[in-house]
Amino acid sequence: MSEMVKYFWTAATNDGTRIGLTSEGQDELGTIKFAKLPDVGDKVTKGDNLVSVEADKAVSDIQSPVTGTVTAVNPALTDDFAPLNGRDTQAAWFVDVRED
């Protein structure tokens, strides 16, 4: 597995897994200016690229920890990536995935 694994957290949701950015990931990447997220309905595969982020210190790909279908994308990230740069790691989530 890539060292990027330490950059994300997972949490159980009603229908799958929520994937977010850890405070360690925030510190390592610096201020995130852009994130390319999958769309609802997209299929994701464990180990494949899930999210690409552009930040002060690096442009990085974060691999998916699960295989499944994206059921939600954080609506707070539509126009602003501030939730990925804040101290509230629970707000710093990317997507929810229903595992197949």
MMTF fields as JSON, N, C-alpha, C and O atoms, coordinates in Angstrom:
{
  "mmtfVersion": "1.0.0",
  "mmtfProducer": "UNKNOWN",
  "numBonds": 399,
  "numAtoms": 400,
  "numGroups": 100,
  "numChains": 1,
  "numModels": 1,
  "chainsPerModel": [1],
  "groupsPerChain": [100],
  "chainIdList": ["A"],
  "bondAtomList": [4, 2, 8, 6, 12, 10, 16, 14, 20, 18, 24, 22, 28, 26, 32, 30, 36, 34, 40, 38, 44, 42, 48, 46, 52, 50, 56, 54, 60, 58, 64, 62, 68, 66, 72, 70, 76, 74, 80, 78, 84, 82, 88, 86, 92, 90, 96, 94, 100, 98, 104, 102, 108, 106, 112, 110, 116, 114, 120, 118, 124, 122, 128, 126, 132, 130, 136, 134, 140, 138, 144, 142, 148, 146, 152, 150, 156, 154, 160, 158, 164, 162, 168, 166, 172, 170, 176, 174, 180, 178, 184, 182, 188, 186, 192, 190, 196, 194, 200, 198, 204, 202, 208, 206, 212, 210, 216, 214, 220, 218, 224, 222, 228, 226, 232, 230, 236, 234, 240, 238, 244, 242, 248, 246, 252, 250, 256, 254, 260, 258, 264, 262, 268, 266, 272, 270, 276, 274, 280, 278, 284, 282, 288, 286, 292, 290, 296, 294, 300, 298, 304, 302, 308, 306, 312, 310, 316, 314, 320, 318, 324, 322, 328, 326, 332, 330, 336, 334, 340, 338, 344, 342, 348, 346, 352, 350, 356, 354, 360, 358, 364, 362, 368, 366, 372, 370, 376, 374, 380, 378, 384, 382, 388, 386, 392, 390, 396, 394],
  "bondOrderList": [1, 1, 1, 1, 1, 1, 1, 1, 1, 1, 1, 1, 1, 1, 1, 1, 1, 1, 1, 1, 1, 1, 1, 1, 1, 1, 1, 1, 1, 1, 1, 1, 1, 1, 1, 1, 1, 1, 1, 1, 1, 1, 1, 1, 1, 1, 1, 1, 1, 1, 1, 1, 1, 1, 1, 1, 1, 1, 1, 1, 1, 1, 1, 1, 1, 1, 1, 1, 1, 1, 1, 1, 1, 1, 1, 1, 1, 1, 1, 1, 1, 1, 1, 1, 1, 1, 1, 1, 1, 1, 1, 1, 1, 1, 1, 1, 1, 1, 1],
  "groupList": [{"groupName": "MET", "atomNameList": ["N", "CA", "C", "O"], "elementList": ["N", "C", "C", "O"], "formalChargeList": [0, 0, 0, 0], "bondAtomList": [1, 0, 2, 1, 3, 2], "bondOrderList": [1, 1, 2], "singleLetterCode": "M", "chemCompType": "L-PEPTIDE LINKING"}, {"groupName": "SER", "atomNameList": ["N", "CA", "C", "O"], "elementList": ["N", "C", "C", "O"], "formalChargeList": [0, 0, 0, 0], "bondAtomList": [1, 0, 2, 1, 3, 2], "bondOrderList": [1, 1, 2], "singleLetterCode": "S", "chemCompType": "L-PEPTIDE LINKING"}, {"groupName": "GLU", "atomNameList": ["N", "CA", "C", "O"], "elementList": ["N", "C", "C", "O"], "formalChargeList": [0, 0, 0, 0], "bondAtomList": [1, 0, 2, 1, 3, 2], "bondOrderList": [1, 1, 2], "singleLetterCode": "E", "chemCompType": "L-PEPTIDE LINKING"}, {"groupName": "VAL", "atomNameList": ["N", "CA", "C", "O"], "elementList": ["N", "C", "C", "O"], "formalChargeList": [0, 0, 0, 0], "bondAtomList": [1, 0, 2, 1, 3, 2], "bondOrderList": [1, 1, 2], "singleLetterCode": "V", "chemCompType": "L-PEPTIDE LINKING"}, {"groupName": "LYS", "atomNameList": ["N", "CA", "C", "O"], "elementList": ["N", "C", "C", "O"], "formalChargeList": [0, 0, 0, 0], "bondAtomList": [1, 0, 2, 1, 3, 2], "bondOrderList": [1, 1, 2], "singleLetterCode": "K", "chemCompType": "L-PEPTIDE LINKING"}, {"groupName": "TYR", "atomNameList": ["N", "CA", "C", "O"], "elementList": ["N", "C", "C", "O"], "formalChargeList": [0, 0, 0, 0], "bondAtomList": [1, 0, 2, 1, 3, 2], "bondOrderList": [1, 1, 2], "singleLetterCode": "Y", "chemCompType": "L-PEPTIDE LINKING"}, {"groupName": "PHE", "atomNameList": ["N", "CA", "C", "O"], "elementList": ["N", "C", "C", "O"], "formalChargeList": [0, 0, 0, 0], "bondAtomList": [1, 0, 2, 1, 3, 2], "bondOrderList": [1, 1, 2], "singleLetterCode": "F", "chemCompType": "L-PEPTIDE LINKING"}, {"groupName": "TRP", "atomNameList": ["N", "CA", "C", "O"], "elementList": ["N", "C", "C", "O"], "formalChargeList": [0, 0, 0, 0], "bondAtomList": [1, 0, 2, 1, 3, 2], "bondOrderList": [1, 1, 2], "singleLetterCode": "W", "chemCompType": "L-PEPTIDE LINKING"}, {"groupName": "THR", "atomNameList": ["N", "CA", "C", "O"], "elementList": ["N", "C", "C", "O"], "formalChargeList": [0, 0, 0, 0], "bondAtomList": [1, 0, 2, 1, 3, 2], "bondOrderList": [1, 1, 2], "singleLetterCode": "T", "chemCompType": "L-PEPTIDE LINKING"}, {"groupName": "ALA", "atomNameList": ["N", "CA", "C", "O"], "elementList": ["N", "C", "C", "O"], "formalChargeList": [0, 0, 0, 0], "bondAtomList": [1, 0, 2, 1, 3, 2], "bondOrderList": [1, 1, 2], "singleLetterCode": "A", "chemCompType": "L-PEPTIDE LINKING"}, {"groupName": "ASN", "atomNameList": ["N", "CA", "C", "O"], "elementList": ["N", "C", "C", "O"], "formalChargeList": [0, 0, 0, 0], "bondAtomList": [1, 0, 2, 1, 3, 2], "bondOrderList": [1, 1, 2], "singleLetterCode": "N", "chemCompType": "L-PEPTIDE LINKING"}, {"groupName": "ASP", "atomNameList": ["N", "CA", "C", "O"], "elementList": ["N", "C", "C", "O"], "formalChargeList": [0, 0, 0, 0], "bondAtomList": [1, 0, 2, 1, 3, 2], "bondOrderList": [1, 1, 2], "singleLetterCode": "D", "chemCompType": "L-PEPTIDE LINKING"}, {"groupName": "GLY", "atomNameList": ["N", "CA", "C", "O"], "elementList": ["N", "C", "C", "O"], "formalChargeList": [0, 0, 0, 0], "bondAtomList": [1, 0, 2, 1, 3, 2], "bondOrderList": [1, 1, 2], "singleLetterCode": "G", "chemCompType": "PEPTIDE LINKING"}, {"groupName": "ARG", "atomNameList": ["N", "CA", "C", "O"], "elementList": ["N", "C", "C", "O"], "formalChargeList": [0, 0, 0, 0], "bondAtomList": [1, 0, 2, 1, 3, 2], "bondOrderList": [1, 1, 2], "singleLetterCode": "R", "chemCompType": "L-PEPTIDE LINKING"}, {"groupName": "ILE", "atomNameList": ["N", "CA", "C", "O"], "elementList": ["N", "C", "C", "O"], "formalChargeList": [0, 0, 0, 0], "bondAtomList": [1, 0, 2, 1, 3, 2], "bondOrderList": [1, 1, 2], "singleLetterCode": "I", "chemCompType": "L-PEPTIDE LINKING"}, {"groupName": "LEU", "atomNameList": ["N", "CA", "C", "O"], "elementList": ["N", "C", "C", "O"], "formalChargeList": [0, 0, 0, 0], "bondAtomList": [1, 0, 2, 1, 3, 2], "bondOrderList": [1, 1, 2], "singleLetterCode": "L", "chemCompType": "L-PEPTIDE LINKING"}, {"groupName": "GLN", "atomNameList": ["N", "CA", "C", "O"], "elementList": ["N", "C", "C", "O"], "formalChargeList": [0, 0, 0, 0], "bondAtomList": [1, 0, 2, 1, 3, 2], "bondOrderList": [1, 1, 2], "singleLetterCode": "Q", "chemCompType": "L-PEPTIDE LINKING"}, {"groupName": "PRO", "atomNameList": ["N", "CA", "C", "O"], "elementList": ["N", "C", "C", "O"], "formalChargeList": [0, 0, 0, 0], "bondAtomList": [1, 0, 2, 1, 3, 2], "bondOrderList": [1, 1, 2], "singleLetterCode": "P", "chemCompType": "L-PEPTIDE LINKING"}],
  "groupTypeList": [0, 1, 2, 0, 3, 4, 5, 6, 7, 8, 9, 9, 8, 10, 11, 12, 8, 13, 14, 12, 15, 8, 1, 2, 12, 16, 11, 2, 15, 12, 8, 14, 4, 6, 9, 4, 15, 17, 11, 3, 12, 11, 4, 3, 8, 4, 12, 11, 10, 15, 3, 1, 3, 2, 9, 11, 4, 9, 3, 1, 11, 14, 16, 1, 17, 3, 8, 12, 8, 3, 8, 9, 3, 10, 17, 9, 15, 8, 11, 11, 6, 9, 17, 15, 10, 12, 13, 11, 8, 16, 9, 9, 7, 6, 3, 11, 3, 13, 2, 11],
  "groupIdList": [1, 2, 3, 4, 5, 6, 7, 8, 9, 10, 11, 12, 13, 14, 15, 16, 17, 18, 19, 20, 21, 22, 23, 24, 25, 26, 27, 28, 29, 30, 31, 32, 33, 34, 35, 36, 37, 38, 39, 40, 41, 42, 43, 44, 45, 46, 47, 48, 49, 50, 51, 52, 53, 54, 55, 56, 57, 58, 59, 60, 61, 62, 63, 64, 65, 66, 67, 68, 69, 70, 71, 72, 73, 74, 75, 76, 77, 78, 79, 80, 81, 82, 83, 84, 85, 86, 87, 88, 89, 90, 91, 92, 93, 94, 95, 96, 97, 98, 99, 100],
  "secStructList": [7, 7, 4, 4, 4, 4, 4, 3, 3, 3, 3, 3, 3, 6, 6, 3, 3, 3, 3, 3, 3, 7, 2, 2, 2, 2, 2, 2, 2, 7, 1, 3, 3, 3, 3, 3, 7, 7, 7, 6, 6, 7, 3, 3, 7, 6, 6, 1, 3, 3, 3, 3, 3, 3, 3, 1, 1, 7, 3, 3, 3, 3, 3, 7, 1, 1, 7, 3, 3, 3, 3, 3, 3, 7, 4, 4, 4, 6, 6, 7, 7, 4, 4, 4, 6, 1, 1, 7, 6, 6, 6, 7, 3, 3, 3, 3, 3, 3, 3, 7],
  "xCoordList": [0.833, 0.0, 0.875, 2.011, 0.319, 1.02, 1.085, 0.293, 2.03, 2.102, 0.908, 0.676, 0.15, -1.033, -2.104, -3.026, -2.006, -2.995, -3.147, -4.259, -2.065, -2.135, -2.854, -3.137, -3.146, -3.78, -5.296, -5.938, -5.891, -7.341, -7.848, -7.144, -9.091, -9.777, -11.017, -11.501, -11.525, -12.785, -13.711, -13.262, -14.994, -15.998, -17.214, -17.567, -17.849, -19.052, -20.205, -20.381, -20.987, -22.214, -23.367, -23.148, -24.578, -25.74, -25.627, -26.068, -25.036, -24.992, -23.582, -23.422, -22.564, -21.219, -20.133, -20.122, -19.218, -18.021, -17.832, -17.911, -17.582, -17.232, -15.715, -15.066, -15.154, -13.703, -13.358, -13.923, -12.426, -12.062, -10.571, -9.801, -10.178, -8.775, -8.385, -9.077, -7.287, -6.817, -6.099, -5.707, -5.932, -5.174, -3.718, -3.073, -3.193, -1.828, -1.727, -0.743, -2.743, -2.775, -2.84, -2.166, -3.663, -3.755, -2.403, -1.981, -1.731, -0.43, 0.607, 1.401, 0.599, 1.58, 1.381, 2.349, 0.122, -0.188, -0.162, 0.136, -0.47, -0.625, -2.034, -2.909, -2.26, -3.595, -4.027, -3.348, -5.163, -5.705, -6.454, -7.334, -6.078, -6.672, -7.669, -8.533, -7.55, -8.424, -8.459, -7.452, -9.604, -9.727, -10.62, -11.724, -10.141, -10.938, -11.578, -10.902, -12.889, -13.651, -14.431, -14.765, -14.727, -15.595, -17.027, -17.341, -17.883, -19.294, -20.122, -19.711, -21.289, -22.224, -22.533, -22.811, -22.484, -22.726, -21.456, -21.49, -20.33, -19.052, -18.658, -18.89, -18.065, -17.511, -16.067, -15.323, -15.681, -14.303, -13.769, -14.52, -12.467, -11.823, -10.728, -9.93, -10.705, -9.684, -8.301, -7.971, -7.496, -6.138, -6.025, -4.929, -7.157, -7.137, -7.321, -7.734, -7.016, -7.14, -8.592, -9.492, -8.812, -10.146, -10.279, -11.249, -9.288, -9.31, -7.928, -6.914, -7.892, -6.639, -6.748, -7.726, -5.738, -5.749, -4.543, -3.439, -4.779, -3.706, -3.592, -4.549, -2.407, -2.197, -0.896, -0.147, -0.648, 0.572, 1.834, 2.732, 1.898, 3.134, 3.219, 4.313, 2.074, 2.114, 0.827, -0.224, 0.937, -0.222, -0.218, 0.752, -1.302, -1.308, -2.584, -3.652, -2.447, -3.583, -3.817, -2.874, -5.064, -5.416, -6.156, -7.145, -5.666, -6.234, -7.47, -7.592, -8.379, -9.589, -9.272, -8.588, -9.767, -9.567, -10.6, -10.482, -11.615, -12.688, -13.079, -12.752, -13.784, -14.37, -15.871, -16.49, -16.456, -17.894, -18.36, -17.697, -19.524, -20.158, -20.274, -20.692, -19.9, -19.998, -21.475, -22.209, -21.907, -23.303, -23.49, -24.607, -22.409, -22.492, -21.119, -20.086, -21.139, -19.933, -20.193, -21.288, -19.201, -19.365, -19.834, -19.079, -21.078, -21.593, -20.844, -20.874, -20.174, -19.406, -18.198, -17.613, -17.818, -16.644, -16.998, -16.128, -18.264, -18.691, -17.985, -17.496, -17.935, -17.369, -16.174, -15.53, -15.876, -14.892, -14.234, -14.915, -12.932, -12.22, -11.807, -10.994, -12.367, -12.039, -12.255, -11.453, -13.305, -13.466, -12.266, -12.014, -11.537, -10.361, -9.157, -8.152, -9.255, -8.132, -8.363, -7.485, -9.525, -9.854, -9.418, -8.927, -9.591, -9.208, -10.274, -10.002, -11.483, -12.559, -12.437, -12.945, -11.759, -11.538, -12.842, -12.916, -13.87, -15.154, -15.806, -16.555, -15.528, -16.048, -15.208, -15.637, -14.008, -13.057, -13.236, -12.285, -14.487, -14.722, -14.906, -15.356, -14.543, -14.623, -15.923, -16.753, -16.078, -17.184, -17.658, -16.964, -18.879, -19.404, -19.439, -19.807, -19.051, -19.015, -19.804, -19.568, -20.743, -21.435, -20.59, -20.381, -20.116, -19.216, -19.975, -21.066, -19.361, -19.971, -19.502, -19.901],
  "yCoordList": [-1.192, 0.0, 1.253, 1.251, 2.28, 3.553, 4.248, 3.957, 5.165, 5.952, 6.885, 7.439, 7.069, 7.926, 7.344, 8.061, 6.066, 5.442, 6.22, 6.348, 6.733, 7.485, 8.818, 9.493, 9.199, 10.477, 10.424, 11.475, 9.248, 9.202, 8.383, 7.531, 8.666, 7.897, 7.298, 7.774, 6.251, 5.662, 5.537, 5.366, 5.625, 5.46, 4.779, 5.042, 3.91, 3.23, 4.228, 5.082, 4.107, 4.883, 3.882, 2.672, 4.38, 3.488, 2.493, 1.35, 2.929, 2.033, 1.819, 1.46, 2.036, 1.794, 2.443, 2.355, 3.099, 3.659, 5.108, 5.427, 5.979, 7.377, 7.475, 6.91, 8.193, 8.342, 9.824, 10.654, 10.152, 11.541, 11.726, 10.765, 12.974, 13.355, 13.492, 14.163, 12.862, 12.959, 14.284, 14.965, 14.64, 15.849, 15.676, 16.648, 14.456, 14.2, 14.467, 15.035, 14.057, 14.33, 15.813, 16.312, 16.532, 17.98, 18.643, 19.513, 18.22, 18.804, 18.511, 19.38, 17.295, 16.876, 17.57, 17.934, 17.75, 18.327, 19.843, 20.45, 20.461, 21.907, 22.281, 21.418, 23.532, 24.005, 23.401, 23.545, 22.727, 22.114, 23.181, 23.863, 23.305, 24.319, 23.72, 24.425, 22.424, 21.758, 20.27, 19.687, 19.666, 18.213, 17.698, 18.203, 16.704, 16.062, 14.833, 13.861, 14.902, 13.86, 13.033, 13.524, 11.778, 10.991, 11.512, 12.312, 11.06, 11.435, 10.342, 9.183, 10.718, 9.724, 8.737, 9.138, 7.462, 6.417, 5.827, 4.755, 6.523, 5.997, 4.753, 4.663, 3.804, 2.614, 2.912, 3.521, 2.481, 2.645, 1.274, 0.404, 1.106, -0.164, 0.06, 0.99, -0.804, -0.708, -0.666, -1.503, 0.313, 0.456, 1.36, 1.806, 1.641, 2.554, 3.988, 4.216, 4.954, 6.353, 6.707, 6.409, 7.342, 7.784, 9.295, 9.793, 10.019, 11.479, 11.999, 11.454, 13.051, 13.757, 15.128, 15.847, 15.483, 16.781, 17.607, 17.089, 18.897, 19.847, 20.752, 21.426, 20.756, 21.516, 22.309, 22.205, 23.108, 23.927, 23.1, 23.484, 21.967, 21.201, 20.07, 19.589, 19.631, 18.466, 18.333, 18.844, 17.634, 17.139, 15.639, 14.953, 15.132, 13.744, 13.032, 13.635, 11.741, 10.874, 10.073, 9.563, 9.968, 9.167, 7.938, 8.046, 6.774, 5.514, 5.146, 5.485, 4.451, 4.004, 2.84, 1.895, 2.906, 1.802, 0.689, -0.369, 0.926, -0.042, -0.126, 0.752, -1.198, -1.359, -1.164, -1.716, -0.39, -0.184, 0.93, 1.282, 1.488, 2.537, 3.788, 3.718, 4.933, 6.205, 6.552, 6.649, 6.739, 7.073, 8.529, 9.044, 9.2, 10.618, 11.254, 10.621, 12.524, 13.351, 14.519, 15.082, 14.886, 15.957, 17.235, 17.817, 17.679, 18.867, 20.142, 21.113, 20.152, 21.334, 21.56, 22.643, 20.542, 20.671, 21.109, 21.151, 21.435, 21.84, 23.108, 23.174, 24.11, 25.406, 25.828, 26.834, 25.066, 25.512, 24.294, 23.331, 24.334, 23.201, 23.471, 22.735, 24.53, 24.881, 23.721, 23.568, 22.893, 21.787, 20.831, 20.183, 20.739, 19.867, 20.509, 19.842, 21.794, 22.522, 22.875, 23.451, 22.539, 22.897, 21.835, 20.775, 22.111, 21.189, 20.13, 19.136, 20.331, 19.362, 18.252, 18.376, 17.172, 16.101, 15.405, 14.809, 15.47, 14.859, 15.606, 15.009, 16.899, 17.687, 17.495, 17.839, 16.943, 16.793, 15.439, 14.672, 15.161, 13.895, 14.134, 15.194, 13.112, 13.194, 12.58, 13.257, 11.283, 10.518, 9.434, 9.046, 8.957, 7.745, 6.683, 6.962, 5.459, 4.356, 3.176, 2.747, 2.66, 1.415, 0.275, 0.157, -0.549, -1.623, -2.708, -3.122, -3.157, -4.212, -5.58, -6.597],
  "zCoordList": [0.0, 0.0, 0.0, 0.474, -0.53, -0.622, 0.732, 1.627, 0.873, 2.102, 2.233, 3.308, 1.165, 1.22, 2.137, 2.526, 2.491, 3.362, 4.662, 5.175, 5.195, 6.45, 6.282, 7.272, 5.073, 4.804, 4.861, 4.847, 4.924, 4.964, 6.14, 6.684, 6.517, 7.54, 6.913, 5.886, 7.536, 7.099, 8.307, 9.441, 8.041, 9.082, 8.472, 7.323, 9.236, 8.764, 8.663, 9.533, 7.591, 7.426, 7.34, 7.407, 7.194, 7.108, 5.968, 6.087, 4.861, 3.696, 3.147, 1.981, 3.974, 3.46, 4.287, 5.515, 3.588, 4.212, 3.785, 2.599, 4.749, 4.467, 4.497, 5.377, 3.532, 3.405, 3.516, 2.804, 4.413, 4.628, 4.804, 4.792, 4.966, 5.079, 6.551, 7.317, 6.945, 8.333, 8.562, 7.614, 9.839, 10.159, 9.734, 9.341, 9.807, 9.327, 7.827, 7.354, 7.095, 5.661, 5.379, 4.478, 6.158, 5.994, 6.235, 5.474, 7.303, 7.632, 6.562, 6.204, 6.055, 5.064, 3.719, 3.051, 3.33, 2.023, 2.01, 0.982, 3.137, 3.166, 2.736, 2.667, 2.452, 2.09, 0.756, -0.26, 0.786, -0.435, -1.214, -0.69, -2.486, -3.347, -4.33, -4.85, -4.583, -5.542, -5.243, -4.843, -5.433, -5.303, -6.426, -6.634, -7.136, -8.181, -7.548, -7.21, -7.398, -6.725, -7.731, -8.81, -7.391, -8.267, -8.166, -7.285, -9.06, -9.047, -8.391, -8.346, -7.883, -7.361, -8.481, -9.611, -8.165, -9.152, -9.74, -10.344, -9.567, -10.068, -9.284, -8.079, -9.979, -9.342, -8.955, -9.723, -7.761, -7.307, -6.896, -6.455, -7.049, -6.741, -5.714, -5.827, -4.712, -3.672, -4.312, -5.152, -3.908, -4.421, -5.629, -5.969, -6.292, -7.434, -6.955, -5.818, -7.817, -7.459, -7.147, -7.932, -6.002, -5.601, -5.747, -6.318, -5.222, -5.196, -5.565, -5.128, -6.369, -6.646, -5.995, -6.2, -5.211, -4.549, -4.967, -5.141, -5.124, -5.413, -4.199, -3.816, -3.599, -2.374, -2.463, -3.434, -1.418, -1.371, -1.558, -2.307, -0.875, -0.827, -1.832, -2.124, -2.374, -3.252, -4.049, -3.663, -5.168, -5.893, -5.648, -5.97, -5.078, -4.642, -5.042, -5.151, -5.256, -5.493, -4.221, -3.616, -3.826, -2.662, -3.167, -3.892, -2.777, -3.241, -2.441, -1.264, -3.097, -2.42, -1.48, -1.871, -0.241, 0.689, 0.515, 1.133, -0.327, -0.52, -1.991, -2.789, -2.331, -3.661, -3.529, -2.619, -4.418, -4.367, -5.272, -6.248, -4.931, -5.711, -4.849, -3.693, -5.419, -4.7, -4.538, -5.521, -3.277, -3.0, -2.602, -2.652, -2.205, -1.844, -1.995, -1.772, -2.381, -2.438, -1.496, -1.497, -0.694, 0.28, -0.429, -1.208, -0.165, -0.861, -0.498, -1.254, 0.651, 1.061, 0.155, 0.164, -0.63, -1.495, -2.913, -3.782, -3.152, -4.484, -4.95, -6.077, -4.081, -4.465, -3.625, -3.921, -2.581, -1.604, -0.963, -0.611, -0.813, -0.224, 1.221, 1.781, 1.834, 3.215, 4.194, 5.115, 4.039, 4.993, 5.015, 6.031, 3.92, 3.867, 4.545, 4.792, 4.843, 5.432, 6.897, 7.539, 7.428, 8.802, 9.795, 9.406, 11.042, 12.119, 12.381, 13.054, 11.858, 12.066, 11.021, 9.907, 11.395, 10.427, 10.034, 8.96, 10.885, 10.516, 9.352, 8.579, 9.22, 8.095, 6.838, 5.737, 7.01, 5.896, 5.214, 5.062, 4.803, 4.114, 2.623, 2.19, 1.85, 0.392, -0.124, -0.73, 0.133, -0.446, 0.511, 1.451, 0.231, 0.843, -0.247, -1.388, 0.114, -0.847, -0.276, 0.853, -1.072, -0.727, -1.27, -2.478, -0.373, -0.792, -1.546, -1.153, -2.649, -3.477, -3.007, -3.573]
}
